[in-house]
Amino acid sequence: MSGRGVPTTKLAANINAYARQEAEVARRVPDPAKSGWALDAQGVSIAYHNSRTGEVTKAVDDISLKIAPGEFVTVVGLSGCGKSSFLNAIAGLVPITGGALKAGGVLVSKPGPDRAVVFQRPSLLPWRSVIDNIIYGLELQGVSRKKARERARDYIELVQLTGVEHFLPGALSGGMQQRVNLARALVCDPDILLLDEPFGALDAITRETMQEELLRIWEKTRKTVLMVTHQIDEAVLLSDRVLVFSDRPARIMQEVAINIPRPRSPEVKSSSYFAELENGIWDQIHKTARRRERP
Ligand SMILES: Nc1ncnc2c1ncn2[C@@H]1O[C@H](COP(=O)(O)OP(=O)(O)OP(=O)(O)O)[C@@H](O)[C@H]1O
């Protein structure tokens, strides 16, 4: 890093932040070192190069982050700061241009069944029934339709779609379609679940229901989750840690440990501790927004 001309003070601050993250995770997660890190990002940078104009857009700058197996980590930040770029890089959909990114100890170079992504829009195949949408990924992996359908039953129950499994997606509400999307991701039994504003397209009431559902599903599956959201209360309710990204190019500006006992229910939102966490995160985001507004 020093070879790239990073000032010593900046380097020390990065190393300290990284060490703090590691210590914090180690405190809350029983033994991450034994099973290895679910995600290990070291100095990750992402830049987009427009071959037509020659313009380079730096989206992510020097992000270091370790996520332990079974942790639920959420990223928040201003629109366009680089959140999805970081998530897409972990998914193997966007190449990193600096640093190193490992999932389950293996360098990420392309998408893989160990990482499943749920986007804001369900993008279901309209001609396939609910169950056949859920098993699509399994079929692509070579699992027979019979076996895939058997495996899908548990997940249909988990996301509470029993009774509508033979419906076409067009007959489902937005919330139900997103349940299908979640089941489709979970049925492949990924090590990491990447959620990019999964409830961003839903109305407020459905979103609250889905947050509760995700809490319940996470309790049952204990998947490692990295989620991007614009909803600060959603981030606090669901996560073990919330990362506040700076404005573009994104860096980790603040890391907030959410020490609310689990299992959690939405009632925790009315506690003063919840409000304190939420307000602290909002303050950071507002500061960044004000900086962006300045000419
Ligand atoms: N494929 C791409 N090619 C060029 N620039 C891109 C590409 N994808 C994203 N960008 C740019 O990178 C920056 C970060 O985008 P990104 O989508 O990661 O931000 P975000 O924080 O997820 O935004 P939002 O919250 O609005 O979804 C933006 O300036 C965006 O225009």
The ligand as an SDF file (V2000), in Angstrom:
LIG
                    3D

 31 33  0  0  0  0  0  0  0  0999 V2000
  -21.7570   -0.1890  -15.0440 N   0  0  0  0  0  0  0  0  0  0  0  0
  -21.3950    1.0410  -14.7210 C   0  0  0  0  0  0  0  0  0  0  0  0
  -20.6840    1.7970  -15.5700 N   0  0  0  0  0  0  0  0  0  0  0  0
  -20.2980    3.0460  -15.2520 C   0  0  0  0  0  0  0  0  0  0  0  0
  -20.5830    3.6440  -14.0660 N   0  0  0  0  0  0  0  0  0  0  0  0
  -21.3040    2.9370  -13.1990 C   0  0  0  0  0  0  0  0  0  0  0  0
  -21.7500    1.6030  -13.4500 C   0  0  0  0  0  0  0  0  0  0  0  0
  -22.4260    1.1620  -12.3780 N   0  0  0  0  0  0  0  0  0  0  0  0
  -22.4220    2.1580  -11.4720 C   0  0  0  0  0  0  0  0  0  0  0  0
  -21.7460    3.2200  -11.9680 N   0  0  0  0  0  0  0  0  0  0  0  0
  -21.4950    4.4740  -11.2730 C   0  0  0  0  0  0  0  0  0  0  0  0
  -20.8030    4.1590  -10.0690 O   0  0  0  0  0  0  0  0  0  0  0  0
  -21.2790    4.9950   -9.0230 C   0  0  0  0  0  0  0  0  0  0  0  0
  -21.7800    4.1410   -7.8760 C   0  0  0  0  0  0  0  0  0  0  0  0
  -22.9500    3.4570   -8.3120 O   0  0  0  0  0  0  0  0  0  0  0  0
  -23.6920    2.3810   -7.3950 P   0  0  0  0  0  0  0  0  0  0  0  0
  -24.8400    1.8760   -8.1750 O   0  0  0  0  0  0  0  0  0  0  0  0
  -22.7030    1.4230   -6.9070 O   0  0  0  0  0  0  0  0  0  0  0  0
  -24.1840    3.3100   -6.1840 O   0  0  0  0  0  0  0  0  0  0  0  0
  -25.2800    3.0020   -5.0710 P   0  0  0  0  0  0  0  0  0  0  0  0
  -24.7420    3.5720   -3.8270 O   0  0  0  0  0  0  0  0  0  0  0  0
  -25.6470    1.5750   -5.0760 O   0  0  0  0  0  0  0  0  0  0  0  0
  -26.5000    3.8750   -5.5920 O   0  0  0  0  0  0  0  0  0  0  0  0
  -28.0900    3.7120   -5.2710 P   0  0  0  0  0  0  0  0  0  0  0  0
  -28.2370    3.8100   -3.7990 O   0  0  0  0  0  0  0  0  0  0  0  0
  -28.6950    4.8820   -5.9790 O   0  0  0  0  0  0  0  0  0  0  0  0
  -28.5240    2.3960   -5.8380 O   0  0  0  0  0  0  0  0  0  0  0  0
  -22.3480    5.9170   -9.6160 C   0  0  0  0  0  0  0  0  0  0  0  0
  -21.7380    7.1380   -9.9740 O   0  0  0  0  0  0  0  0  0  0  0  0
  -22.7910    5.1580  -10.8460 C   0  0  0  0  0  0  0  0  0  0  0  0
  -23.2400    6.0500  -11.8430 O   0  0  0  0  0  0  0  0  0  0  0  0
  1  2  1  0
  2  3  1  0
  2  7  2  0
  3  4  2  0
  4  5  1  0
  5  6  2  0
  6  7  1  0
  6 10  1  0
  7  8  1  0
  8  9  2  0
  9 10  1  0
 10 11  1  0
 11 12  1  0
 11 30  1  0
 12 13  1  0
 13 14  1  0
 13 28  1  0
 14 15  1  0
 15 16  1  0
 16 17  2  0
 16 18  1  0
 16 19  1  0
 19 20  1  0
 20 21  2  0
 20 22  1  0
 20 23  1  0
 23 24  1  0
 24 25  2  0
 24 26  1  0
 24 27  1  0
 28 29  1  0
 28 30  1  0
 30 31  1  0
M  END
$$$$
